[in-house]
Amino acid sequence: AAEGGGQAEQKVRLKSRFSKGENKSIPRTVAFMPFGGGVSMCPGRNMAMNEIKLLQILILTAYDVDIDAPPKLDLSRAGFGILSPMGNCHVRFTKL
């Protein structure tokens, strides 16, 4: 009988975990975390990053990359790192 009560209590807790605005225990500081965080970090994240870097090297050595027209930059976030373009950035790839 004690187990049945525990299971019902567990179901109530799981339902409250997905309700809006009630659970403040999960921090929502990052919108996009491709490799997870904390104890749930992806074990293959280092290999994935190396493969991404290798793909960039292959593209940059096989193609000549040109920007058609330099885009206007969003200066509202100046000082926070790389400036984002305000619109689309058209890039031309020419096989070497």
C-alpha positions as semicolon CSV with decimal commas, in nm:
position;residue;x (nm);y (nm);z (nm)
1;A;0,000;0,000;0,000
2;A;0,292;0,235;0,070
3;E;0,421;0,188;-0,287
4;G;0,087;0,282;-0,443
5;G;0,081;0,612;-0,253
6;G;0,437;0,685;-0,357
7;Q;0,360;0,625;-0,724
8;A;0,057;0,857;-0,711
9;E;0,269;1,124;-0,544
10;Q;0,536;1,078;-0,812
11;K;0,278;1,124;-1,091
12;V;0,162;1,451;-0,932
13;R;0,520;1,576;-0,914
14;L;0,587;1,487;-1,278
15;K;0,274;1,673;-1,391
16;S;0,373;1,985;-1,198
17;R;0,714;1,979;-1,365
18;F;0,556;2,063;-1,702
19;S;0,304;2,323;-1,583
20;K;0,357;2,685;-1,685
21;G;0,516;2,927;-1,440
22;E;0,509;2,703;-1,133
23;N;0,850;2,535;-1,149
24;K;1,130;2,786;-1,089
25;S;1,402;2,524;-1,022
26;I;1,522;2,498;-1,384
27;P;1,729;2,802;-1,489
28;R;1,641;2,938;-1,834
29;T;1,957;3,137;-1,908
30;V;2,050;2,990;-2,247
31;A;1,811;2,950;-2,539
32;F;2,029;2,714;-2,746
33;M;2,263;2,455;-2,594
34;P;2,354;2,207;-2,869
35;F;2,567;1,983;-2,646
36;G;2,367;2,005;-2,322
37;G;2,500;2,128;-1,993
38;G;2,604;2,010;-1,648
39;V;2,584;1,637;-1,588
40;S;2,402;1,581;-1,919
41;M;2,685;1,709;-2,141
42;C;2,709;1,521;-2,471
43;P;3,000;1,273;-2,456
44;G;3,067;1,323;-2,830
45;R;3,077;1,704;-2,819
46;N;3,455;1,726;-2,870
47;M;3,443;1,495;-3,171
48;A;3,149;1,691;-3,317
49;M;3,336;2,021;-3,277
50;N;3,641;1,870;-3,448
51;E;3,425;1,751;-3,738
52;I;3,271;2,099;-3,774
53;K;3,619;2,256;-3,781
54;L;3,736;1,997;-4,035
55;L;3,439;2,077;-4,261
56;Q;3,523;2,448;-4,242
57;I;3,884;2,376;-4,337
58;L;3,775;2,160;-4,632
59;I;3,539;2,430;-4,760
60;L;3,794;2,711;-4,719
61;T;4,069;2,515;-4,898
62;A;3,848;2,392;-5,186
63;Y;3,656;2,716;-5,254
64;D;3,722;3,087;-5,291
65;V;3,471;3,258;-5,061
66;D;3,361;3,616;-5,140
67;I;3,097;3,843;-4,989
68;D;2,890;4,004;-5,269
69;A;2,819;4,327;-5,080
70;P;2,923;4,393;-4,721
71;P;2,605;4,400;-4,509
72;K;2,518;4,679;-4,268
73;L;2,610;4,580;-3,914
74;D;2,386;4,591;-3,608
75;L;2,582;4,822;-3,376
76;S;2,334;4,794;-3,087
77;R;2,536;4,504;-2,941
78;A;2,881;4,653;-3,003
79;G;3,129;4,537;-2,740
80;F;2,963;4,196;-2,685
81;G;3,164;4,007;-2,949
82;I;3,102;3,959;-3,319
83;L;2,864;4,212;-3,476
84;S;2,559;4,059;-3,649
85;P;2,450;4,172;-3,994
86;M;2,119;4,363;-4,008
87;G;2,000;4,165;-4,312
88;N;2,107;3,873;-4,525
89;C;2,474;3,827;-4,605
90;H;2,514;3,699;-4,962
91;V;2,824;3,483;-5,003
92;R;2,962;3,350;-5,332
93;F;3,159;3,022;-5,343
94;T;3,388;2,959;-5,642
95;K;3,554;2,620;-5,679
96;L;3,933;2,646;-5,696
